[in-house]
Amino acid sequence: MGTSDITSKNEYPGTGHLVRRKIISARPVGPRRMFDLEVAHPSHNFQLSNGVITSNSHAICYTVIAYACAFLKYHFELEWWCGLLRNADKKEIDTKFWRHCGHLIDNPDINASSEEFQIKDGRIRAPISLLMGIGPKAHEELCLGRPYQDITDYCQKIEQYKVNHPITMADGRIRKGNSQLNSKINSYLIIAGAMDSLFQNLKLPTLDKLLLFNEIQAKAVGKSKVEPLNPKYRDINSLQMFQTRRKILQAYAEDMRQLYINAGAPHIYVIDGKKRYLYKGEKIPFVGGREIEILSSPDNTDIGVIKVAAPAYIMGDELRPYGGNKQMQKIQVDIEGGRMEFVRWPPRGQNKIPEDAVRGAEGCLVVLILEKYKAEKPFAIKDVILVSENFE
């Protein structure tokens, strides 16, 4: 409407300036100063003596609410975020809030977590329900056995649960029941860090925790043979560990640039304390999500062409048509807890995304090469470099 000449008709004749108008046509006329008429009520909008149109809105109420929220967020940060998270769904927590409050939150723990977000020891503790792949029955059994003294007590309670919930066979025989806390669920809990408190006296790497759990579980059921470690986790590296945690806890985030450096990802350099990525002979800034947000601001009019590299976890991508027979690729990514979407356009002179381009890469870790030519334009993807394939 800001660039149109609007023709309308009065639906409430005889009411003077207090009218609601219905748009019946719109004609482009270029940039013009316009009025914002939003609320559909005959006495809502009115014209002041100086010709300015204003509204009888809830501006004062909104201002008071905004001030109260700002006051509470600043002076009672934990309480404010805890209340907000309790009333948000998983998607909102993952996509909107975690990047702003994740530094205040401890990950779910089978002993310390309650049914909802809760303040404990000056931190916010996330609930177990935030974890993906832990079904309601497994969650119920997990809560039934709490508190757990250590990993041995945990394994013993799983066996006791089987004894307390026997199954009658077709021939009348009775055997121990089943536990929903199976090998897969237990591996998820250990990798996600939700069982760390049970290993509190054992400062072990995650792989050693998985091995120790199998040993203790074998003793709990009276087996002499220890179940071998799932081959999937036997040679897992730090990048794959991040990918696994990210799938289990979708809000999980950490410094991905440092993660790549520690894992020995190629072409990354630290020069005079600044991180750089070598791309086609050029060492360009290796940045995180916050730097991308700053550089994306239209206020950066004097910077010129911007080219950066950024670590990213791919959440999804899709090919979309545009301009008739042309094709572009939209890629949704997570960069250190921030959800972003970028577009990859076909190379100049071509209509399609190259066949060898990274696509269908959900769950992969990559380096994005991003370019921006104009201040008012968003970053676009120049290249996607695979660092770690999807770790299922």
C-alpha positions as CSV (number, residue, x, y, z in Angstrom):
1,M,0.0,0.0,0.0
2,G,3.0,2.3,0.5
3,T,3.5,2.6,-3.2
4,S,-0.2,2.7,-4.4
5,D,-2.9,5.3,-4.8
6,I,-5.8,3.8,-3.0
7,T,-9.4,4.4,-4.1
8,S,-12.0,3.4,-1.4
9,K,-15.6,3.9,-0.4
10,N,-17.3,4.8,2.9
11,E,-19.1,1.9,4.3
12,Y,-20.6,4.0,7.2
13,P,-22.2,7.1,5.6
14,G,-23.0,9.9,8.0
15,T,-20.3,9.2,10.5
16,G,-18.0,12.0,9.6
17,H,-14.3,11.3,9.9
18,L,-14.9,8.1,12.0
19,V,-15.1,5.7,9.1
20,R,-13.9,2.3,8.0
21,R,-12.8,2.1,4.4
22,K,-12.8,-0.8,2.0
23,I,-10.2,-0.9,-0.8
24,I,-11.7,-1.4,-4.2
25,S,-8.7,-0.7,-6.3
26,A,-4.9,0.0,-6.1
27,R,-2.8,1.9,-8.6
28,P,1.1,2.0,-8.4
29,V,2.3,5.6,-8.1
30,G,5.8,5.2,-6.6
31,P,7.0,6.1,-3.1
32,R,4.4,8.2,-1.2
33,R,3.9,9.1,2.5
34,M,0.9,7.0,3.6
35,F,-1.3,6.4,6.6
36,D,-1.5,3.1,8.5
37,L,-5.2,2.2,9.0
38,E,-5.3,-1.3,10.6
39,V,-8.1,-1.9,13.1
40,A,-11.5,-2.7,11.6
41,H,-13.8,-0.5,13.7
42,P,-15.9,2.5,12.6
43,S,-14.8,4.7,15.5
44,H,-11.2,3.6,15.7
45,N,-9.5,5.9,13.3
46,F,-10.0,9.7,13.3
47,Q,-8.4,12.8,11.8
48,L,-6.7,15.5,13.9
49,S,-7.1,19.2,13.2
50,N,-3.7,19.3,11.6
51,G,-4.7,16.6,9.1
52,V,-2.9,13.7,10.6
53,I,-4.9,10.5,10.9
54,T,-4.4,8.7,14.2
55,S,-6.2,5.9,16.0
56,N,-7.9,5.1,19.3
57,S,-5.7,2.1,19.9
58,H,-4.1,0.2,22.8
59,A,-0.8,2.0,22.4
60,I,-0.6,2.9,26.1
61,C,-1.4,-0.6,27.2
62,Y,1.3,-2.0,24.8
63,T,3.8,0.5,26.1
64,V,3.2,-0.5,29.7
65,I,3.4,-4.2,28.9
66,A,6.6,-3.6,26.9
67,Y,8.1,-1.6,29.8
68,A,7.2,-4.3,32.3
69,C,8.7,-7.1,30.2
70,A,11.9,-5.1,29.7
71,F,12.1,-4.4,33.4
72,L,11.6,-8.1,34.3
73,K,14.0,-9.4,31.6
74,Y,16.7,-7.1,32.9
75,H,16.3,-7.4,36.6
76,F,14.9,-10.9,36.8
77,E,16.5,-12.6,33.8
78,L,16.2,-16.2,34.9
79,E,12.6,-15.9,36.1
80,W,11.6,-14.0,32.9
81,W,13.2,-16.6,30.5
82,C,11.9,-19.5,32.6
83,G,8.3,-18.2,32.4
84,L,8.6,-17.6,28.7
85,L,10.1,-21.1,27.9
86,R,7.4,-22.8,30.0
87,N,4.8,-21.3,27.7
88,A,6.5,-22.0,24.4
89,D,6.5,-25.1,22.3
90,K,9.5,-27.0,21.1
91,K,9.7,-25.3,17.8
92,E,9.6,-21.8,19.3
93,I,12.3,-22.8,21.8
94,D,14.4,-24.2,19.1
95,T,14.0,-21.5,16.4
96,K,13.4,-18.3,18.3
97,F,14.5,-18.3,21.9
98,W,17.5,-20.7,22.5
99,R,20.0,-18.5,20.7
100,H,19.2,-15.7,23.1
101,C,19.0,-17.6,26.4
102,G,20.9,-20.8,25.8
103,H,23.9,-19.5,27.8
104,L,21.6,-19.5,30.9
105,I,20.3,-23.1,30.4
106,D,21.7,-26.4,31.5
107,N,20.9,-29.4,29.3
108,P,18.3,-32.0,30.4
109,D,19.4,-34.3,33.2
110,I,17.6,-37.5,34.3
111,N,18.0,-36.6,37.9
112,A,18.0,-32.8,38.0
113,S,15.3,-32.1,35.4
114,S,11.7,-31.6,36.3
115,E,8.6,-31.8,34.1
116,E,9.2,-28.2,32.9
117,F,11.9,-25.5,32.8
118,Q,13.0,-24.8,36.4
119,I,15.5,-22.5,38.1
120,K,18.1,-24.5,40.0
121,D,21.4,-23.2,41.6
122,G,21.3,-20.0,39.6
123,R,20.7,-21.6,36.3
124,I,17.7,-22.8,34.2
125,R,17.4,-26.5,33.9
126,A,15.8,-27.9,30.8
127,P,13.2,-30.8,31.0
128,I,13.8,-34.3,29.7
129,S,10.9,-33.8,27.3
130,L,13.0,-31.4,25.3
131,L,15.0,-34.4,24.0
132,M,14.0,-35.9,20.6
133,G,13.6,-39.6,20.3
134,I,12.6,-40.2,23.9
135,G,9.0,-41.3,23.7
136,P,6.3,-40.8,26.4
137,K,6.5,-44.4,27.7
138,A,10.3,-44.2,28.1
139,H,9.9,-40.8,29.7
140,E,7.4,-42.1,32.2
141,E,9.6,-45.1,33.1
142,L,12.6,-42.7,33.4
143,C,10.7,-40.5,35.9
144,L,9.4,-43.5,37.8
145,G,12.8,-44.7,38.8
146,R,14.2,-41.3,40.0
147,P,16.3,-40.4,41.7
148,Y,19.2,-42.5,40.5
149,Q,22.3,-42.7,42.8
150,D,24.7,-43.7,40.0
151,I,24.8,-45.6,36.8
152,T,24.7,-49.0,38.6
153,D,21.5,-47.9,40.4
154,Y,20.1,-46.9,37.0
155,C,20.7,-50.3,35.4
156,Q,19.4,-52.1,38.5
157,K,16.1,-50.1,38.4
158,I,15.6,-51.0,34.7
159,E,15.9,-54.7,35.6
160,Q,13.5,-54.2,38.6
161,Y,11.0,-52.5,36.3
162,K,11.0,-55.6,34.1
163,V,10.4,-57.9,37.1
164,N,7.6,-55.7,38.3
165,H,5.9,-55.7,34.9
166,P,5.9,-59.4,33.9
167,I,4.4,-60.7,30.6
168,T,2.2,-63.9,30.4
169,M,3.2,-66.0,27.4
170,A,0.7,-67.8,25.2
171,D,1.4,-71.1,26.9
172,G,0.8,-69.6,30.4
173,R,4.4,-69.1,31.3
174,I,5.4,-65.8,32.9
175,R,8.6,-64.0,32.0
176,K,10.1,-60.6,32.8
177,G,8.6,-57.7,31.0
178,N,10.2,-55.2,28.7
179,S,11.8,-51.8,29.4
180,Q,11.3,-48.8,27.2
181,L,14.8,-47.7,28.2
182,N,16.4,-49.8,25.5
183,S,20.0,-49.6,24.2
184,K,19.1,-46.9,21.7
185,I,17.4,-44.7,24.2
186,N,20.3,-45.1,26.7
187,S,22.8,-44.2,24.1
188,Y,20.8,-41.1,23.2
189,L,20.7,-40.1,26.9
190,I,24.4,-40.6,27.4
191,I,25.4,-38.8,24.2
192,A,23.1,-35.9,24.9
193,G,24.7,-35.5,28.4
194,A,21.4,-36.3,30.2
195,M,23.1,-39.0,32.3
196,D,26.2,-37.0,33.2
197,S,25.2,-36.8,36.8
198,L,25.4,-40.6,37.1
199,F,29.0,-40.4,36.0
200,Q,29.8,-37.5,38.3
201,N,32.9,-39.3,39.9
202,L,34.1,-40.5,36.5
203,K,35.4,-37.8,34.3
204,L,35.1,-39.9,31.2
205,P,34.8,-39.1,27.5
206,T,31.4,-40.0,26.0
207,L,32.7,-43.1,24.3
208,D,34.1,-44.5,27.6
209,K,30.7,-43.8,29.2
210,L,29.0,-45.8,26.6
211,L,31.4,-48.7,27.2
212,L,31.1,-48.5,30.9
213,F,27.3,-48.5,30.7
214,N,27.4,-51.7,28.7
215,E,29.6,-53.3,31.3
216,I,27.4,-52.3,34.3
217,Q,24.2,-53.3,32.5
218,A,25.7,-56.8,31.8
219,K,26.4,-57.2,35.5
220,A,22.9,-56.0,36.4
221,V,21.2,-58.7,34.4
222,G,23.8,-61.4,35.4
223,K,25.5,-61.7,32.1
224,S,29.2,-62.5,31.8
225,K,29.4,-61.3,28.2
226,V,29.3,-57.5,27.7
227,E,27.2,-56.2,24.8
228,P,29.6,-54.7,22.2
229,L,29.5,-51.0,21.5
230,N,27.3,-50.0,18.6
231,P,29.6,-49.9,15.6
232,K,28.0,-46.5,14.8
233,Y,29.7,-45.0,17.9
234,R,32.9,-47.0,17.9
235,D,35.0,-44.5,15.8
236,I,32.8,-41.4,16.3
237,N,34.7,-38.1,16.0
238,S,33.9,-34.7,17.5
239,L,32.0,-33.5,14.5
240,Q,29.8,-36.6,14.4
241,M,29.2,-36.2,18.1
242,F,28.0,-32.7,17.6
243,Q,25.7,-33.9,14.8
244,T,24.3,-36.6,17.1
245,R,23.7,-34.2,19.9
246,R,22.1,-31.7,17.6
247,K,19.6,-34.4,16.4
248,I,18.7,-35.4,20.0
249,L,18.5,-31.9,21.3
250,Q,17.6,-29.6,18.5
251,A,18.3,-26.5,20.5
252,Y,21.9,-27.7,21.2
253,A,24.5,-25.2,20.2
254,E,28.2,-24.5,20.7
255,D,31.0,-22.5,19.1
256,M,31.1,-24.2,15.7
257,R,34.2,-22.4,14.4
258,Q,36.2,-23.7,17.4
259,L,34.6,-27.1,16.9
260,Y,35.9,-27.2,13.3
261,I,39.3,-26.0,14.3
262,N,39.6,-28.6,17.1
263,A,38.5,-31.3,14.7
264,G,41.2,-30.4,12.2
265,A,38.8,-29.3,9.4
266,P,40.9,-28.1,6.4
267,H,41.5,-24.6,5.1
268,I,40.9,-22.8,8.5
269,Y,43.6,-20.5,9.8
270,V,44.0,-18.2,12.8
271,I,46.0,-15.1,11.9
272,D,46.7,-12.5,14.5
273,G,43.8,-13.8,16.6
274,K,41.4,-13.7,13.7
275,K,39.9,-16.7,12.0
276,R,40.2,-17.1,8.3
277,Y,39.1,-19.6,5.7
278,L,41.1,-20.3,2.6
279,Y,38.8,-20.3,-0.4
280,K,40.2,-20.5,-3.9
281,G,43.5,-18.9,-2.8
282,E,41.8,-16.1,-0.9
283,K,41.8,-16.0,2.9
284,I,38.4,-14.7,3.8
285,P,36.8,-14.0,7.3
286,F,35.6,-17.2,9.0
287,V,32.6,-15.8,10.9
288,G,29.7,-16.9,13.2
289,G,26.0,-16.2,13.3
290,R,26.4,-12.9,15.2
291,E,28.9,-11.5,12.7
292,I,26.6,-12.4,9.8
293,E,23.7,-10.6,11.5
294,I,25.8,-7.4,11.9
295,L,27.2,-7.6,8.3
296,S,23.6,-8.2,7.0
297,S,22.5,-4.8,8.3
298,P,21.6,-2.3,5.6
299,D,23.5,0.3,7.6
300,N,26.8,-1.2,6.4
301,T,26.7,0.9,3.2
302,D,30.4,1.7,3.1
303,I,31.8,-1.8,3.2
304,G,31.3,-2.7,-0.4
305,V,31.4,-6.3,-1.6
306,I,31.4,-8.7,1.4
307,K,32.6,-12.3,1.2
308,V,32.8,-14.5,4.3
309,A,32.9,-18.2,5.2
310,A,30.7,-19.6,8.0
311,P,30.3,-23.1,9.6
312,A,26.7,-24.4,9.4
313,Y,24.5,-27.4,10.2
314,I,22.1,-27.9,7.4
315,M,18.5,-28.3,8.5
316,G,17.0,-28.6,5.1
317,D,17.2,-27.5,1.5
318,E,15.0,-27.4,-1.6
319,L,15.1,-26.5,-5.2
320,R,12.6,-23.9,-6.3
321,P,11.7,-22.5,-9.8
322,Y,11.8,-18.8,-10.6
323,G,11.6,-16.6,-13.6
324,G,10.1,-19.2,-15.8
325,N,12.6,-22.0,-16.4
326,K,15.2,-20.9,-13.9
327,Q,16.1,-22.7,-10.7
328,M,17.5,-21.6,-7.3
329,Q,18.2,-23.5,-4.1
330,K,17.0,-22.4,-0.6
331,I,19.0,-23.7,2.3
332,Q,18.0,-23.6,6.0
333,V,20.9,-23.7,8.4
334,D,21.8,-23.5,12.1
335,I,24.8,-21.4,12.8
336,E,25.8,-21.6,16.5
337,G,22.1,-21.7,17.6
338,G,20.8,-19.1,15.1
339,R,18.4,-20.3,12.4
340,M,19.0,-18.7,9.0
341,E,18.0,-19.2,5.4
342,F,20.0,-18.4,2.4
343,V,19.5,-18.6,-1.4
344,R,21.9,-20.1,-3.9
345,W,21.4,-18.8,-7.4
346,P,22.6,-20.6,-10.5
347,P,25.9,-19.5,-12.0
348,R,25.9,-16.5,-14.3
349,G,24.7,-17.6,-17.8
350,Q,23.0,-20.8,-16.5
351,N,19.5,-21.6,-15.5
352,K,20.0,-24.5,-13.1
353,I,21.9,-25.3,-9.9
354,P,25.0,-27.4,-10.9
355,E,24.5,-31.1,-10.5
356,D,27.6,-31.4,-8.3
357,A,26.3,-28.8,-5.8
358,V,25.6,-30.0,-2.3
359,R,21.9,-30.9,-2.0
360,G,19.7,-33.1,0.1
361,A,22.2,-32.5,2.8
362,E,20.0,-32.3,5.9
363,G,22.1,-33.1,9.0
364,C,25.4,-32.4,7.3
365,L,28.1,-30.0,8.6
366,V,29.3,-27.6,5.9
367,V,31.2,-24.3,5.3
368,L,29.1,-21.7,3.6
369,I,30.8,-19.2,1.3
370,L,28.5,-16.1,1.4
371,E,28.6,-13.0,-0.7
372,K,26.8,-9.7,-0.5
373,Y,27.1,-7.0,-3.2
374,K,24.7,-4.4,-2.0
375,A,23.9,-3.1,1.5
376,E,20.1,-3.5,1.1
377,K,20.5,-7.1,-0.3
378,P,20.8,-10.2,1.9
379,F,23.8,-12.6,1.8
380,A,23.6,-15.2,-1.0
381,I,25.4,-18.6,-1.1
382,K,28.3,-18.7,-3.5
383,D,29.4,-22.2,-2.5
384,V,28.8,-25.0,0.0
385,I,31.7,-27.1,1.1
386,L,31.0,-30.4,2.8
387,V,32.8,-31.0,6.1
388,S,31.0,-33.9,7.7
389,E,28.3,-36.0,6.0
390,N,25.0,-36.8,7.7
391,F,25.7,-39.1,10.7
392,E,22.7,-41.4,11.0
